[in-house]
Amino acid sequence: MATTYEFPSDLLAGQEELHQVRAELSALLKRLPWSVEPMDGFSDDNGWRKVERPASPGWTEDEQAQVEKLRRREHELAVFVSTHRFWTEVPAADRMDARTRLKHAREEQAEE
């Protein structure tokens, strides 16, 4: 039988917010132009596959600030989750399994 872990509520909340911030950042980056700075478009078919990019107007200052804010929050949450005091209570041999279970805790709660 698989080991179950009693994750502290603040650790679960931190992991959940980390999932949310990463999803928000990913969605934002998909909406933004491919280049931060304005760039001309290009087409290159000399490699093993053709690469094409349209001209990029670049990101606005607000868009750059949004990305920076989300990246900063993502970093804060990743540090919080990975250095949480809970991990000292888990035997070293079990930490990888516990970390994986934490990452999927919301999926497991949804199945119950």
WOSUL-V377137 format. One record per residue. N is the residue number from 0. PHI is phi in radians with two decimals (none if undefined). BURIAL is b if it has 9 or more other ideal C-beta (glycine too) atoms within 8 Angstrom, else e. D_FIRST is the distance of its C-alpha to the first C-alpha in whole Angstrom. Layout:
BEGIN
N:PHI:BURIAL:D_FIRST + N:PHI:BURIAL:D_FIRST
END
This chain:
BEGIN
0:none:e:0 + 1:-1.23:e:4 + 2:-1.24:e:7 + 3:-1.88:e:9 + 4:-2.10:e:13 + 5:-1.67:e:16 + 6:-1.27:b:18 + 7:-1.09:e:22 + 8:-1.07:e:24 + 9:-1.20:e:26 + 10:-1.21:b:24 + 11:-1.08:b:22 + 12:-1.13:e:26 + 13:-1.10:b:27 + 14:-1.15:b:25 + 15:-1.11:b:26 + 16:-1.12:b:29 + 17:-1.07:b:29 + 18:-1.02:b:27 + 19:-1.13:e:30 + 20:-1.11:b:33 + 21:-1.13:b:32 + 22:-1.15:e:32 + 23:-1.12:b:36 + 24:-1.12:b:37 + 25:-1.07:e:36 + 26:-1.12:e:38 + 27:-1.09:b:41 + 28:-1.10:e:41 + 29:-1.22:e:41 + 30:-1.40:e:44 + 31:-1.37:b:46 + 32:-1.01:e:48 + 33:-1.19:e:47 + 34:-2.10:b:49 + 35:-1.15:e:49 + 36:-1.61:e:53 + 37:-1.01:e:56 + 38:-2.48:b:56 + 39:-1.24:e:58 + 40:-1.28:b:56 + 41:-2.70:e:55 + 42:-2.43:e:55 + 43:-2.42:e:54 + 44:-2.04:e:54 + 45:-1.50:e:54 + 46:-1.53:e:51 + 47:-1.31:e:48 + 48:-2.56:e:48 + 49:-1.32:e:50 + 50:-2.14:b:49 + 51:-2.32:e:51 + 52:-2.41:b:51 + 53:-1.32:e:53 + 54:-1.05:e:55 + 55:-1.98:b:53 + 56:-1.32:e:55 + 57:1.48:b:53 + 58:-1.72:b:51 + 59:-1.32:e:52 + 60:-1.08:e:52 + 61:-1.12:e:50 + 62:-1.13:b:48 + 63:-1.08:b:48 + 64:-1.15:e:47 + 65:-1.07:b:44 + 66:-1.07:b:42 + 67:-1.08:e:43 + 68:-1.08:e:42 + 69:-1.16:b:38 + 70:-1.13:b:38 + 71:-1.12:e:39 + 72:-1.15:b:36 + 73:-1.02:b:34 + 74:-1.10:e:34 + 75:-1.00:e:34 + 76:-1.20:b:31 + 77:-1.10:b:29 + 78:-1.15:e:31 + 79:-1.01:b:29 + 80:-1.15:b:26 + 81:-1.31:e:26 + 82:-1.94:e:27 + 83:-1.05:b:26 + 84:-1.04:e:26 + 85:-0.97:b:22 + 86:-1.15:b:21 + 87:-1.25:e:23 + 88:-1.49:e:20 + 89:-1.69:b:17 + 90:-0.97:e:17 + 91:-0.91:e:19 + 92:-1.17:e:17 + 93:-1.80:b:14 + 94:-1.12:b:17 + 95:-1.11:e:17 + 96:-1.10:e:13 + 97:-1.11:b:14 + 98:-1.12:b:17 + 99:-1.11:e:16 + 100:-1.14:b:14 + 101:-1.11:b:17 + 102:-1.05:e:19 + 103:-1.86:e:17 + 104:-1.06:b:17 + 105:-1.17:e:20 + 106:-1.17:e:19 + 107:-1.19:b:15 + 108:-1.18:e:18 + 109:-1.18:e:20 + 110:-1.30:e:17 + 111:-1.34:e:17
END
